[in-house]
Amino acid sequence: MPKTKQAPLTMTAKQAAARGYAIVSRASCWAARIDRPDWRDALAADHPDGPKWVKALGASAGDQYRRCKSRDVIVVPQGWVRLLPNSGSGMNEFVA
C-alpha cells in the first residue's frame, strides 16, 4: 500500500483535477498525480529497456507512473471518484 494522505479540506475536486490528480483506486478512493518533472526518466530507471520501454507505453506511461511510482497519493472523498479522471485518461505531464 502506498503512503497516502487525506486530500486537503480546502481543495475541491475541480482543483485536484487541475493539479493533475487522477483516480488510481476506486475501492480505496486513492488519487495520485505525476509528482516530478523528470517522471519519464524515473519510470525508465527501474526497467531493463529503460526509455525504450517508456516510449512503447505511449499514452499509458502516465498511468503506469501514477500507479507504481508516484509519491503524491491522496485519499479523496467517495464523491470525487466520479469527478476526477481515471488514471488511464489523466494528464501525462507534471503540473507544479
Biopython code that builds the backbone (N, CA, C, O; Angstrom):
import numpy as np
from Bio.PDB.StructureBuilder import StructureBuilder

atoms = [
    (1, "MET", "N", (0.847, -1.185, 0.000)),
    (1, "MET", "CA", (0.000, 0.000, 0.000)),
    (1, "MET", "C", (0.890, 1.246, 0.000)),
    (1, "MET", "O", (1.810, 1.345, 0.812)),
    (2, "PRO", "N", (0.625, 2.195, -0.901)),
    (2, "PRO", "CA", (1.432, 3.418, -0.913)),
    (2, "PRO", "C", (1.112, 4.282, 0.293)),
    (2, "PRO", "O", (0.043, 4.174, 0.893)),
    (3, "LYS", "N", (2.058, 5.140, 0.633)),
    (3, "LYS", "CA", (1.774, 6.112, 1.684)),
    (3, "LYS", "C", (0.737, 7.072, 1.133)),
    (3, "LYS", "O", (0.902, 7.629, 0.047)),
    (4, "THR", "N", (-0.326, 7.260, 1.890)),
    (4, "THR", "CA", (-1.382, 8.164, 1.446)),
    (4, "THR", "C", (-1.602, 9.238, 2.488)),
    (4, "THR", "O", (-1.230, 9.083, 3.652)),
    (5, "LYS", "N", (-2.205, 10.320, 2.060)),
    (5, "LYS", "CA", (-2.605, 11.388, 2.963)),
    (5, "LYS", "C", (-3.999, 11.825, 2.561)),
    (5, "LYS", "O", (-4.404, 11.621, 1.416)),
    (6, "GLN", "N", (-4.722, 12.409, 3.462)),
    (6, "GLN", "CA", (-6.062, 12.904, 3.168)),
    (6, "GLN", "C", (-5.957, 14.105, 2.236)),
    (6, "GLN", "O", (-5.019, 14.896, 2.331)),
    (7, "ALA", "N", (-6.906, 14.231, 1.352)),
    (7, "ALA", "CA", (-6.963, 15.402, 0.485)),
    (7, "ALA", "C", (-7.178, 16.629, 1.358)),
    (7, "ALA", "O", (-7.972, 16.575, 2.298)),
    (8, "PRO", "N", (-6.492, 17.739, 1.073)),
    (8, "PRO", "CA", (-6.701, 18.949, 1.864)),
    (8, "PRO", "C", (-8.173, 19.368, 1.850)),
    (8, "PRO", "O", (-8.829, 19.327, 0.809)),
    (9, "LEU", "N", (-8.675, 19.763, 2.996)),
    (9, "LEU", "CA", (-10.080, 20.146, 3.103)),
    (9, "LEU", "C", (-10.413, 21.378, 2.271)),
    (9, "LEU", "O", (-11.573, 21.599, 1.922)),
    (10, "THR", "N", (-9.402, 22.179, 1.954)),
    (10, "THR", "CA", (-9.638, 23.398, 1.173)),
    (10, "THR", "C", (-9.618, 23.143, -0.329)),
    (10, "THR", "O", (-9.940, 24.043, -1.105)),
    (11, "MET", "N", (-9.251, 21.949, -0.750)),
    (11, "MET", "CA", (-9.177, 21.627, -2.175)),
    (11, "MET", "C", (-10.504, 21.022, -2.648)),
    (11, "MET", "O", (-11.101, 20.192, -1.962)),
    (12, "THR", "N", (-10.944, 21.447, -3.814)),
    (12, "THR", "CA", (-12.144, 20.874, -4.420)),
    (12, "THR", "C", (-11.717, 19.816, -5.441)),
    (12, "THR", "O", (-10.546, 19.738, -5.811)),
    (13, "ALA", "N", (-12.667, 19.013, -5.888)),
    (13, "ALA", "CA", (-12.369, 18.005, -6.908)),
    (13, "ALA", "C", (-11.871, 18.669, -8.189)),
    (13, "ALA", "O", (-10.970, 18.149, -8.847)),
    (14, "LYS", "N", (-12.449, 19.808, -8.543)),
    (14, "LYS", "CA", (-12.031, 20.516, -9.752)),
    (14, "LYS", "C", (-10.575, 20.985, -9.627)),
    (14, "LYS", "O", (-9.805, 20.891, -10.583)),
    (15, "GLN", "N", (-10.204, 21.487, -8.447)),
    (15, "GLN", "CA", (-8.824, 21.910, -8.220)),
    (15, "GLN", "C", (-7.874, 20.720, -8.253)),
    (15, "GLN", "O", (-6.768, 20.818, -8.784)),
    (16, "ALA", "N", (-8.304, 19.594, -7.684)),
    (16, "ALA", "CA", (-7.474, 18.387, -7.691)),
    (16, "ALA", "C", (-7.219, 17.927, -9.125)),
    (16, "ALA", "O", (-6.096, 17.557, -9.468)),
    (17, "ALA", "N", (-8.239, 17.947, -9.948)),
    (17, "ALA", "CA", (-8.084, 17.555, -11.353)),
    (17, "ALA", "C", (-7.137, 18.512, -12.072)),
    (17, "ALA", "O", (-6.315, 18.079, -12.879)),
    (18, "ALA", "N", (-7.246, 19.798, -11.788)),
    (18, "ALA", "CA", (-6.369, 20.790, -12.420)),
    (18, "ALA", "C", (-4.912, 20.603, -11.989)),
    (18, "ALA", "O", (-3.999, 20.948, -12.739)),
    (19, "ARG", "N", (-4.689, 20.068, -10.803)),
    (19, "ARG", "CA", (-3.331, 19.805, -10.307)),
    (19, "ARG", "C", (-2.792, 18.476, -10.818)),
    (19, "ARG", "O", (-1.656, 18.108, -10.519)),
    (20, "GLY", "N", (-3.598, 17.757, -11.586)),
    (20, "GLY", "CA", (-3.130, 16.530, -12.202)),
    (20, "GLY", "C", (-3.505, 15.246, -11.476)),
    (20, "GLY", "O", (-3.059, 14.169, -11.871)),
    (21, "TYR", "N", (-4.312, 15.334, -10.429)),
    (21, "TYR", "CA", (-4.708, 14.119, -9.718)),
    (21, "TYR", "C", (-5.680, 13.302, -10.564)),
    (21, "TYR", "O", (-6.540, 13.853, -11.252)),
    (22, "ALA", "N", (-5.530, 12.002, -10.503)),
    (22, "ALA", "CA", (-6.411, 11.073, -11.200)),
    (22, "ALA", "C", (-6.621, 9.864, -10.292)),
    (22, "ALA", "O", (-5.747, 9.531, -9.492)),
    (23, "ILE", "N", (-7.759, 9.215, -10.410)),
    (23, "ILE", "CA", (-8.103, 8.079, -9.556)),
    (23, "ILE", "C", (-7.254, 6.867, -9.943)),
    (23, "ILE", "O", (-7.233, 6.454, -11.102)),
    (24, "VAL", "N", (-6.555, 6.307, -8.953)),
    (24, "VAL", "CA", (-5.783, 5.080, -9.171)),
    (24, "VAL", "C", (-6.437, 3.886, -8.479)),
    (24, "VAL", "O", (-6.127, 2.743, -8.814)),
    (25, "SER", "N", (-7.337, 4.125, -7.518)),
    (25, "SER", "CA", (-8.085, 3.042, -6.875)),
    (25, "SER", "C", (-9.464, 3.555, -6.483)),
    (25, "SER", "O", (-9.603, 4.388, -5.587)),
    (26, "ARG", "N", (-10.471, 3.046, -7.165)),
    (26, "ARG", "CA", (-11.846, 3.432, -6.835)),
    (26, "ARG", "C", (-12.257, 2.845, -5.492)),
    (26, "ARG", "O", (-12.934, 3.510, -4.709)),
    (27, "ALA", "N", (-11.856, 1.612, -5.218)),
    (27, "ALA", "CA", (-12.252, 0.942, -3.974)),
    (27, "ALA", "C", (-11.683, 1.648, -2.745)),
    (27, "ALA", "O", (-12.368, 1.776, -1.729)),
    (28, "SER", "N", (-10.443, 2.104, -2.833)),
    (28, "SER", "CA", (-9.796, 2.768, -1.697)),
    (28, "SER", "C", (-9.876, 4.284, -1.775)),
    (28, "SER", "O", (-9.406, 4.971, -0.868)),
    (29, "CYS", "N", (-10.464, 4.824, -2.846)),
    (29, "CYS", "CA", (-10.587, 6.274, -3.066)),
    (29, "CYS", "C", (-9.215, 6.959, -3.110)),
    (29, "CYS", "O", (-9.037, 8.036, -2.541)),
    (30, "TRP", "N", (-8.265, 6.338, -3.777)),
    (30, "TRP", "CA", (-6.932, 6.918, -3.929)),
    (30, "TRP", "C", (-6.825, 7.667, -5.239)),
    (30, "TRP", "O", (-7.267, 7.195, -6.286)),
    (31, "ALA", "N", (-6.232, 8.838, -5.160)),
    (31, "ALA", "CA", (-5.904, 9.623, -6.346)),
    (31, "ALA", "C", (-4.417, 9.937, -6.284)),
    (31, "ALA", "O", (-3.878, 10.184, -5.205)),
    (32, "ALA", "N", (-3.760, 9.928, -7.420)),
    (32, "ALA", "CA", (-2.329, 10.226, -7.476)),
    (32, "ALA", "C", (-2.079, 11.166, -8.646)),
    (32, "ALA", "O", (-2.913, 11.323, -9.539)),
    (33, "ARG", "N", (-0.917, 11.777, -8.612)),
    (33, "ARG", "CA", (-0.531, 12.655, -9.721)),
    (33, "ARG", "C", (0.920, 12.415, -10.065)),
    (33, "ARG", "O", (1.668, 11.834, -9.278)),
    (34, "ILE", "N", (1.314, 12.861, -11.234)),
    (34, "ILE", "CA", (2.718, 12.818, -11.629)),
    (34, "ILE", "C", (3.408, 13.894, -10.801)),
    (34, "ILE", "O", (3.094, 15.079, -10.921)),
    (35, "ASP", "N", (4.348, 13.475, -9.962)),
    (35, "ASP", "CA", (4.881, 14.364, -8.928)),
    (35, "ASP", "C", (6.282, 14.907, -9.176)),
    (35, "ASP", "O", (6.873, 15.520, -8.287)),
    (36, "ARG", "N", (6.814, 14.691, -10.358)),
    (36, "ARG", "CA", (8.146, 15.232, -10.651)),
    (36, "ARG", "C", (8.290, 15.485, -12.143)),
    (36, "ARG", "O", (7.716, 14.759, -12.955)),
    (37, "PRO", "N", (9.056, 16.513, -12.512)),
    (37, "PRO", "CA", (9.176, 16.857, -13.930)),
    (37, "PRO", "C", (9.923, 15.801, -14.749)),
    (37, "PRO", "O", (9.697, 15.683, -15.954)),
    (38, "ASP", "N", (10.804, 15.038, -14.112)),
    (38, "ASP", "CA", (11.577, 14.009, -14.826)),
    (38, "ASP", "C", (10.969, 12.616, -14.639)),
    (38, "ASP", "O", (11.693, 11.626, -14.541)),
    (39, "TRP", "N", (9.643, 12.546, -14.590)),
    (39, "TRP", "CA", (8.969, 11.296, -14.272)),
    (39, "TRP", "C", (9.245, 10.187, -15.283)),
    (39, "TRP", "O", (9.292, 9.014, -14.914)),
    (40, "ARG", "N", (9.426, 10.540, -16.536)),
    (40, "ARG", "CA", (9.719, 9.503, -17.541)),
    (40, "ARG", "C", (11.065, 8.838, -17.254)),
    (40, "ARG", "O", (11.204, 7.622, -17.386)),
    (41, "ASP", "N", (12.046, 9.636, -16.864)),
    (41, "ASP", "CA", (13.362, 9.082, -16.514)),
    (41, "ASP", "C", (13.269, 8.206, -15.271)),
    (41, "ASP", "O", (13.900, 7.151, -15.204)),
    (42, "ALA", "N", (12.492, 8.637, -14.295)),
    (42, "ALA", "CA", (12.323, 7.856, -13.062)),
    (42, "ALA", "C", (11.622, 6.533, -13.361)),
    (42, "ALA", "O", (11.974, 5.507, -12.779)),
    (43, "LEU", "N", (10.650, 6.542, -14.247)),
    (43, "LEU", "CA", (9.941, 5.323, -14.622)),
    (43, "LEU", "C", (10.881, 4.383, -15.382)),
    (43, "LEU", "O", (10.845, 3.170, -15.176)),
    (44, "ALA", "N", (11.707, 4.933, -16.245)),
    (44, "ALA", "CA", (12.629, 4.131, -17.048)),
    (44, "ALA", "C", (13.759, 3.537, -16.220)),
    (44, "ALA", "O", (14.302, 2.491, -16.578)),
    (45, "ALA", "N", (14.119, 4.183, -15.125)),
    (45, "ALA", "CA", (15.279, 3.764, -14.328)),
    (45, "ALA", "C", (15.170, 2.340, -13.798)),
    (45, "ALA", "O", (16.192, 1.671, -13.639)),
    (46, "ASP", "N", (13.983, 1.867, -13.526)),
    (46, "ASP", "CA", (13.812, 0.541, -12.938)),
    (46, "ASP", "C", (13.484, -0.549, -13.950)),
    (46, "ASP", "O", (13.184, -1.680, -13.564)),
    (47, "HIS", "N", (13.535, -0.232, -15.211)),
    (47, "HIS", "CA", (13.176, -1.220, -16.227)),
    (47, "HIS", "C", (14.388, -1.513, -17.110)),
    (47, "HIS", "O", (15.114, -0.592, -17.485)),
    (48, "PRO", "N", (14.614, -2.789, -17.448)),
    (48, "PRO", "CA", (15.786, -3.138, -18.259)),
    (48, "PRO", "C", (15.857, -2.417, -19.610)),
    (48, "PRO", "O", (16.947, -2.103, -20.088)),
    (49, "ASP", "N", (14.697, -2.154, -20.226)),
    (49, "ASP", "CA", (14.696, -1.476, -21.525)),
    (49, "ASP", "C", (14.612, 0.037, -21.411)),
    (49, "ASP", "O", (14.623, 0.736, -22.424)),
    (50, "GLY", "N", (14.529, 0.548, -20.195)),
    (50, "GLY", "CA", (14.577, 1.975, -19.920)),
    (50, "GLY", "C", (13.675, 2.839, -20.775)),
    (50, "GLY", "O", (12.481, 2.568, -20.894)),
    (51, "PRO", "N", (14.249, 3.899, -21.384)),
    (51, "PRO", "CA", (13.451, 4.855, -22.159)),
    (51, "PRO", "C", (12.683, 4.215, -23.319)),
    (51, "PRO", "O", (11.601, 4.675, -23.685)),
    (52, "LYS", "N", (13.249, 3.160, -23.887)),
    (52, "LYS", "CA", (12.569, 2.464, -24.985)),
    (52, "LYS", "C", (11.225, 1.893, -24.497)),
    (52, "LYS", "O", (10.219, 1.967, -25.203)),
    (53, "TRP", "N", (11.223, 1.332, -23.301)),
    (53, "TRP", "CA", (10.003, 0.779, -22.706)),
    (53, "TRP", "C", (8.983, 1.875, -22.429)),
    (53, "TRP", "O", (7.798, 1.714, -22.723)),
    (54, "VAL", "N", (9.441, 2.987, -21.863)),
    (54, "VAL", "CA", (8.540, 4.104, -21.560)),
    (54, "VAL", "C", (7.920, 4.636, -22.849)),
    (54, "VAL", "O", (6.727, 4.935, -22.890)),
    (55, "LYS", "N", (8.717, 4.750, -23.887)),
    (55, "LYS", "CA", (8.191, 5.224, -25.175)),
    (55, "LYS", "C", (7.161, 4.235, -25.724)),
    (55, "LYS", "O", (6.153, 4.651, -26.295)),
    (56, "ALA", "N", (7.403, 2.935, -25.558)),
    (56, "ALA", "CA", (6.469, 1.916, -26.044)),
    (56, "ALA", "C", (5.138, 1.965, -25.285)),
    (56, "ALA", "O", (4.096, 1.611, -25.838)),
    (57, "LEU", "N", (5.170, 2.400, -24.032)),
    (57, "LEU", "CA", (3.928, 2.524, -23.261)),
    (57, "LEU", "C", (3.020, 3.598, -23.845)),
    (57, "LEU", "O", (1.799, 3.527, -23.705)),
    (58, "GLY", "N", (3.608, 4.580, -24.491)),
    (58, "GLY", "CA", (2.835, 5.651, -25.118)),
    (58, "GLY", "C", (2.010, 6.427, -24.107)),
    (58, "GLY", "O", (2.520, 6.871, -23.079)),
    (59, "ALA", "N", (0.722, 6.587, -24.412)),
    (59, "ALA", "CA", (-0.169, 7.385, -23.571)),
    (59, "ALA", "C", (-0.400, 6.765, -22.197)),
    (59, "ALA", "O", (-0.810, 7.464, -21.270)),
    (60, "SER", "N", (-0.145, 5.469, -22.050)),
    (60, "SER", "CA", (-0.371, 4.834, -20.750)),
    (60, "SER", "C", (0.839, 4.954, -19.812)),
    (60, "SER", "O", (0.805, 4.431, -18.698)),
    (61, "ALA", "N", (1.892, 5.626, -20.244)),
    (61, "ALA", "CA", (3.065, 5.802, -19.386)),
    (61, "ALA", "C", (2.720, 6.613, -18.130)),
    (61, "ALA", "O", (3.202, 6.309, -17.039)),
    (62, "GLY", "N", (1.894, 7.631, -18.289)),
    (62, "GLY", "CA", (1.485, 8.432, -17.139)),
    (62, "GLY", "C", (0.698, 7.615, -16.136)),
    (62, "GLY", "O", (0.876, 7.772, -14.928)),
    (63, "ASP", "N", (-0.171, 6.741, -16.625)),
    (63, "ASP", "CA", (-0.940, 5.847, -15.764)),
    (63, "ASP", "C", (0.001, 4.923, -14.998)),
    (63, "ASP", "O", (-0.149, 4.748, -13.788)),
    (64, "GLN", "N", (0.967, 4.333, -15.694)),
    (64, "GLN", "CA", (1.945, 3.443, -15.042)),
    (64, "GLN", "C", (2.703, 4.180, -13.941)),
    (64, "GLN", "O", (2.903, 3.643, -12.851)),
    (65, "TYR", "N", (3.124, 5.410, -14.227)),
    (65, "TYR", "CA", (3.865, 6.175, -13.225)),
    (65, "TYR", "C", (2.983, 6.479, -12.011)),
    (65, "TYR", "O", (3.411, 6.276, -10.875)),
    (66, "ARG", "N", (1.758, 6.962, -12.237)),
    (66, "ARG", "CA", (0.871, 7.294, -11.118)),
    (66, "ARG", "C", (0.615, 6.081, -10.231)),
    (66, "ARG", "O", (0.636, 6.188, -9.005)),
    (67, "ARG", "N", (0.375, 4.933, -10.847)),
    (67, "ARG", "CA", (0.038, 3.727, -10.080)),
    (67, "ARG", "C", (1.229, 3.106, -9.367)),
    (67, "ARG", "O", (1.068, 2.527, -8.293)),
    (68, "CYS", "N", (2.424, 3.217, -9.943)),
    (68, "CYS", "CA", (3.569, 2.480, -9.410)),
    (68, "CYS", "C", (4.655, 3.337, -8.764)),
    (68, "CYS", "O", (5.340, 2.860, -7.859)),
    (69, "LYS", "N", (4.832, 4.563, -9.190)),
    (69, "LYS", "CA", (5.973, 5.352, -8.725)),
    (69, "LYS", "C", (5.622, 6.642, -7.980)),
    (69, "LYS", "O", (6.441, 7.148, -7.212)),
    (70, "SER", "N", (4.428, 7.177, -8.192)),
    (70, "SER", "CA", (4.095, 8.465, -7.590)),
    (70, "SER", "C", (4.136, 8.392, -6.062)),
    (70, "SER", "O", (3.690, 7.418, -5.454)),
    (71, "ARG", "N", (4.671, 9.428, -5.475)),
    (71, "ARG", "CA", (4.684, 9.537, -4.014)),
    (71, "ARG", "C", (3.652, 10.565, -3.540)),
    (71, "ARG", "O", (3.538, 10.845, -2.346)),
    (72, "ASP", "N", (2.920, 11.109, -4.478)),
    (72, "ASP", "CA", (1.873, 12.079, -4.140)),
    (72, "ASP", "C", (0.513, 11.409, -4.344)),
    (72, "ASP", "O", (-0.160, 11.610, -5.355)),
    (73, "VAL", "N", (0.138, 10.611, -3.350)),
    (73, "VAL", "CA", (-1.113, 9.848, -3.390)),
    (73, "VAL", "C", (-1.994, 10.355, -2.252)),
    (73, "VAL", "O", (-1.552, 10.433, -1.106)),
    (74, "ILE", "N", (-3.236, 10.697, -2.571)),
    (74, "ILE", "CA", (-4.155, 11.197, -1.546)),
    (74, "ILE", "C", (-5.419, 10.334, -1.507)),
    (74, "ILE", "O", (-5.796, 9.707, -2.496)),
    (75, "VAL", "N", (-6.052, 10.321, -0.348)),
    (75, "VAL", "CA", (-7.352, 9.675, -0.189)),
    (75, "VAL", "C", (-8.389, 10.769, -0.386)),
    (75, "VAL", "O", (-8.377, 11.786, 0.307)),
    (76, "VAL", "N", (-9.283, 10.549, -1.334)),
    (76, "VAL", "CA", (-10.285, 11.570, -1.664)),
    (76, "VAL", "C", (-11.657, 11.131, -1.168)),
    (76, "VAL", "O", (-11.889, 9.939, -0.962)),
    (77, "PRO", "N", (-12.568, 12.081, -0.974)),
    (77, "PRO", "CA", (-13.940, 11.712, -0.609)),
    (77, "PRO", "C", (-14.569, 10.817, -1.681)),
    (77, "PRO", "O", (-14.257, 10.951, -2.865)),
    (78, "GLN", "N", (-15.432, 9.928, -1.276)),
    (78, "GLN", "CA", (-16.080, 8.974, -2.181)),
    (78, "GLN", "C", (-16.709, 9.662, -3.401)),
    (78, "GLN", "O", (-16.631, 9.140, -4.513)),
    (79, "GLY", "N", (-17.322, 10.810, -3.200)),
    (79, "GLY", "CA", (-17.969, 11.524, -4.303)),
    (79, "GLY", "C", (-17.009, 11.998, -5.378)),
    (79, "GLY", "O", (-17.419, 12.211, -6.520)),
    (80, "TRP", "N", (-15.740, 12.166, -5.035)),
    (80, "TRP", "CA", (-14.758, 12.630, -6.010)),
    (80, "TRP", "C", (-14.393, 11.546, -7.013)),
    (80, "TRP", "O", (-13.895, 11.856, -8.096)),
    (81, "VAL", "N", (-14.627, 10.293, -6.679)),
    (81, "VAL", "CA", (-14.245, 9.195, -7.563)),
    (81, "VAL", "C", (-14.885, 9.362, -8.937)),
    (81, "VAL", "O", (-14.287, 9.000, -9.950)),
    (82, "ARG", "N", (-16.075, 9.897, -8.974)),
    (82, "ARG", "CA", (-16.756, 10.131, -10.260)),
    (82, "ARG", "C", (-16.356, 11.459, -10.903)),
    (82, "ARG", "O", (-16.570, 11.655, -12.100)),
    (83, "LEU", "N", (-15.787, 12.358, -10.131)),
    (83, "LEU", "CA", (-15.454, 13.691, -10.641)),
    (83, "LEU", "C", (-14.035, 13.792, -11.194)),
    (83, "LEU", "O", (-13.775, 14.592, -12.093)),
    (84, "LEU", "N", (-13.125, 12.994, -10.667)),
    (84, "LEU", "CA", (-11.742, 13.023, -11.139)),
    (84, "LEU", "C", (-11.578, 12.036, -12.297)),
    (84, "LEU", "O", (-12.288, 11.032, -12.363)),
    (85, "PRO", "N", (-10.647, 12.319, -13.204)),
    (85, "PRO", "CA", (-10.429, 11.367, -14.298)),
    (85, "PRO", "C", (-9.814, 10.072, -13.770)),
    (85, "PRO", "O", (-9.126, 10.066, -12.749)),
    (86, "ASN", "N", (-10.071, 8.987, -14.478)),
    (86, "ASN", "CA", (-9.406, 7.731, -14.180)),
    (86, "ASN", "C", (-7.934, 7.889, -14.556)),
    (86, "ASN", "O", (-7.612, 8.658, -15.462)),
    (87, "SER", "N", (-7.047, 7.183, -13.883)),
    (87, "SER", "CA", (-5.622, 7.334, -14.141)),
    (87, "SER", "C", (-5.255, 7.103, -15.604)),
    (87, "SER", "O", (-4.357, 7.761, -16.130)),
    (88, "GLY", "N", (-5.935, 6.184, -16.256)),
    (88, "GLY", "CA", (-5.649, 5.897, -17.662)),
    (88, "GLY", "C", (-5.969, 7.037, -18.610)),
    (88, "GLY", "O", (-5.451, 7.085, -19.726)),
    (89, "SER", "N", (-6.823, 7.958, -18.172)),
    (89, "SER", "CA", (-7.168, 9.099, -19.023)),
    (89, "SER", "C", (-6.739, 10.418, -18.406)),
    (89, "SER", "O", (-7.168, 11.485, -18.845)),
    (90, "GLY", "N", (-5.889, 10.344, -17.384)),
    (90, "GLY", "CA", (-5.397, 11.563, -16.719)),
    (90, "GLY", "C", (-4.278, 12.230, -17.513)),
    (90, "GLY", "O", (-3.851, 11.740, -18.559)),
    (91, "MET", "N", (-3.820, 13.358, -16.984)),
    (91, "MET", "CA", (-2.734, 14.119, -17.620)),
    (91, "MET", "C", (-1.466, 13.279, -17.694)),
    (91, "MET", "O", (-1.203, 12.455, -16.818)),
    (92, "ASN", "N", (-0.695, 13.492, -18.733)),
    (92, "ASN", "CA", (0.594, 12.816, -18.875)),
    (92, "ASN", "C", (1.745, 13.776, -18.709)),
    (92, "ASN", "O", (2.824, 13.562, -19.260)),
    (93, "GLU", "N", (1.523, 14.833, -17.954)),
    (93, "GLU", "CA", (2.565, 15.829, -17.721)),
    (93, "GLU", "C", (2.603, 16.216, -16.253)),
    (93, "GLU", "O", (1.600, 16.102, -15.548)),
    (94, "PHE", "N", (3.743, 16.666, -15.802)),
    (94, "PHE", "CA", (3.905, 17.167, -14.442)),
    (94, "PHE", "C", (3.281, 18.545, -14.344)),
    (94, "PHE", "O", (3.488, 19.393, -15.212)),
    (95, "VAL", "N", (2.514, 18.768, -13.279)),
    (95, "VAL", "CA", (1.931, 20.080, -13.004)),
    (95, "VAL", "C", (2.515, 20.543, -11.677)),
    (95, "VAL", "O", (2.330, 19.890, -10.651)),
    (96, "ALA", "N", (3.210, 21.654, -11.697)),
    (96, "ALA", "CA", (3.852, 22.160, -10.468)),
    (96, "ALA", "C", (2.840, 22.631, -9.459)),
    (96, "ALA", "O", (3.212, 23.083, -8.376)),
]
sb = StructureBuilder()
sb.init_structure("model")
sb.init_model(0)
sb.init_chain("A")
sb.init_seg("    ")
for serial, (resi, resn, name, xyz) in enumerate(atoms, 1):
    if name == "N":
        sb.init_residue(resn, " ", resi, " ")
    sb.init_atom(name, np.array(xyz, "f"), 0.0, 1.0, " ", f" {name:<3s}", serial, name[0])
structure = sb.get_structure()
